[in-house]
Amino acid sequence: MHGIIFGCSPTPILTALSRKGPWHLSRTLATQTGMTNQWLSESLGLVSIRALWISLHYPT
């Protein structure tokens, strides 16, 4: 596999090429390791619904 040449295991590559739906793939180790909450907020600008709810209900 080409992933081994570049120093990574083939598991993330095989997961990305899977035919399973997005809800099933969101619970895989490869997805949860690569797409953390911190990464989602910093790189994509996504807002945490929990943090937003807390800021609305418990203002400082």
GUMAR-580994 format. One record per atom (N, C-alpha, C): residue in three letters; x, y, z negated. Coordinates in steps of 0.001 Angstrom, whole numbers, padded with zeros to 6 digits, always signed. Each point is the difference from the previous one (the first is absolute). Last residue first. Layout:
# GUMAR-580994
ALAXYZ
...
# end
This chain:
# GUMAR-580994
THR-021626+035868-031789
THR+000929+000413-001063
THR-000007+001489-000198
PRO-003939-003790+001717
PRO+000923+001073+000384
PRO+000885+000416-001170
TYR-003099-004167+001272
TYR+000801+000385-001167
TYR+000993+001099+000386
HIS-003075-001756+003221
HIS-000748-000254-001212
HIS+000729+000425-001274
LEU+001960+000438+004437
LEU-001315+000652+000037
LEU-000742-000133-001327
SER+004233-002109+000642
SER+000183+001448+000016
SER-001327+000750+000042
ILE-000029-004731+000241
ILE+000456+000437-001327
ILE+000160+001517-000036
TRP-001051-001967+004139
TRP-001124-000135-000921
TRP+000376+000509-001391
LEU+003421-000223+003242
LEU-000960+001044+000338
LEU-001187-000013-000954
ALA+003177-003454-000328
ALA+000573+001267-000469
ALA-000940+001164+000280
ARG-001296-004210+001668
ARG+000012-000017-001462
ARG+000531+001321-000563
ILE+000156-000771+004623
ILE-001374+000287-000419
ILE-000086+000043-001514
SER+004359+001173+003004
SER-000531-001040-000876
SER-001397+000390-000455
VAL+002361+001535+004717
VAL-000297+000430-001358
VAL-000561-001184-000783
LEU+003506+000563+004523
LEU-001268-000496-000519
LEU-000158+000381-001467
GLY+003716+000809+003398
GLY-000782+001060-000635
GLY-001346-000457-000532
LEU+003913-002348+002219
LEU-001241+000204+000742
LEU-000880+001093-000587
SER+004323-001136-001910
SER+000210+000026+001444
SER-001269+000292+000789
GLU-000015-000163-004904
GLU+001082+000864+000468
GLU+000082+000093+001520
SER-003248-002839-002198
SER-000248+001402-000336
SER+001078+000922+000556
LEU+000384-004708+000639
LEU-001207+000487+000667
LEU-000245+001471-000286
TRP+003550-002192-002243
TRP+000302+000177+001423
TRP-001200+000567+000743
GLN-000595-001131-004517
GLN+000907+001139+000116
GLN+000317+000285+001471
ASN-002499-003836-001068
ASN-000798+001216-000176
ASN+000858+001253+000147
THR+001780-004269+002609
THR-000364+000296-001383
THR-000847+001269-000052
MET+001744-003546+003710
MET-000907+001151-000026
MET-000480+000245-001431
GLY+003064-003595+001027
GLY+000413+001070+000911
GLY-000838+001247-000075
THR-000945-003913-002647
THR+001370+000391-000277
THR+000405+001196+000847
GLN-004243-002005+000602
GLN+000038+000678-001288
GLN+001412+000422-000384
THR-000669-002457+004034
THR-000687+001289+000069
THR+000109+000754-001315
ALA+001780-004369+000216
ALA+000734+000875+000912
ALA-000629+001385+000061
LEU-002128-003483-002468
LEU+001187+000520-000672
LEU+000752+000986+000889
THR-005326-000598+000678
THR+001208-000799+000150
THR+001180+000679-000690
ARG-004731+001541+000596
ARG+000334-000679-001243
ARG+001265-000853+000105
SER-001992+002425+003680
SER+000325+001004-001014
SER+000405-000638-001323
LEU-001559-002559+003806
LEU+001402+000394+000084
LEU+000382+001031-001056
HIS-004531-001396+000415
HIS+000824-001131-000441
HIS+001476+000394-000022
TRP-003048+003113+001657
TRP-000247-000183-001426
TRP+000826-001154-000544
PRO+000105+000990+004703
PRO+000749+000964-000815
PRO-000234-000167-001498
GLY-000516-004377+003190
GLY-000537+001359-000058
GLY+000789+000909-000926
LYS+002214-004194+002757
LYS-000934+000203-001106
LYS-000405+001464-000063
ARG+003280-002141+002968
ARG-001320+000313+000539
ARG-001032+000250-001099
SER+005651+000826+000083
SER-001090-000897-000360
SER-001326+000457+000618
LEU+004624+002007-000009
LEU-000525-000599+001221
LEU-001198-000924-000251
ALA+002345+002162-003578
ALA-000450+001068+000892
ALA-000625-000556+001269
THR+001990-003000-003064
THR-001210+000589-000576
THR-000563+001069+000920
LEU+004118-001953+001108
LEU-001096-000936+000247
LEU-001311+000524-000572
ILE+003840+002511-000858
ILE-000262+000014+001438
ILE-001168-000911+000325
PRO+001651+000140-004455
PRO-000730+001221+000369
PRO-000357+000058+001485
THR+002567-003850-001465
THR-001346+000071-000566
THR-000727+001300+000350
PRO+004711-001487+001037
PRO-001029+000027+001046
PRO-001421+000161-000537
SER+004534+002149-002347
SER-000623-001309+000169
SER-001093+000078+001067
CYS+004431+003139+000141
CYS-001263-000112-000733
CYS-000596-001384+000257
GLY+004142+001839+002055
GLY+000136-000078-001442
GLY-001298-000032-000777
PHE+001069-000068+004929
PHE+000034+001339-000568
PHE+000022-000002-001521
ILE-000242-004096+002408
ILE+001169+000688+000541
ILE+000143+001385-000640
ILE-003823-002557-000900
ILE+001148-000511-000746
ILE+001278+000689+000476
GLY-004057+000866+002238
GLY+000041+000642-001305
GLY+001192-000435-000818
HIS-001148-001932+004286
HIS+000766+001237+000082
HIS+000111+000701-001339
MET-000432-005433+000660
MET-000843+001187+000000
MET+000882+001242+000000
# end
